[in-house]
Amino acid sequence: MITLHRLKGNEFVLNASHIECIEANPDTTITLSNDRKYVVQESIPQVIEKILEFKKRILVFPLGSEPDQFKRTN
C-alpha cells in the first residue's frame, strides 16, 4: 500500500499491486487493473519511488527471520 494525495490535498492509501499504468496528462493519473483512475499530486517518479519502497518492504525478510539457506555466515 502506498500513501498518495489527491489534487485537493486529501491523503489516501492505494494498493500498488493493482496499478496498471501511470501517465502525466499533465496531472499524474494512475489507472488500476479494473480501469478505475486516480489523479494525484505526486509526479510519476515520486509514485514509482513509493511503489519500489513498498515492494522492498514486503519482499525483504525481516531481520532475524531469514530462512537458513539465506542466512549470512561470518
N, C-alpha and C positions, 0 to 999 in steps of 0.2 A: 504494500500500500504506500502511496506517495501523497504528500500534502501539497496542494496547489491552491491558487487564488483565482476566483472568477474576476472578470473585468471590474466589477464594482467593489472588489476587495474581500468578498466573502471567502473564507477559507473552507476547503473541503478535502476529503481524502478519496483517492481514486485507486482502484485495483489495477496496478500497472500490467498485470498479466493479460488484461483484456484489451490493451492498446493495439490497434491495427496500423494506425497512420497518424503522423504529426505533420501539420502544414502551417506555413505562415502566410496568411491571406489578407491583409498584413498581420492581423492578430493571430496568435498561436491557437490553432484549432486541433483538438485531439479527437480522433474518430476511434470508437471501440469496435470490437468484432461484431456487435449487434447493430451497428450503424448509428448508435447514439453519439452525438457530438458535444464537446465541451470547449468553450472559448476561454482561455486563461491568460493571466498577466505574464507568466513566465515565458521566456524565449525557448526556442527549440533546444539549444544547447543546455539550458537550465533543466528542462524536462528530462532530457537524456541523462544528465548527471544524476538526477533524482532516481531515475529508473536503475542506473548502474549501482548506485549506493544501496537501493532496495535489494537488488539481486545479490550483491555482495553479502548483505546481512543474512539472507535466507540460505545462501549456498555454502557459507563458511561454517565449519564446525565450531561450536562454542569451545573456548579454551578448556582443555582438560577432558573433553568428550570425544576426542578423535578415535576412530576405530584403530585397532592395533596395527594394521598394515600401513597407516599413515602417521603413526607416532614418530617423533624425532628421537634419534639416539645420539647421545653426546659422549 
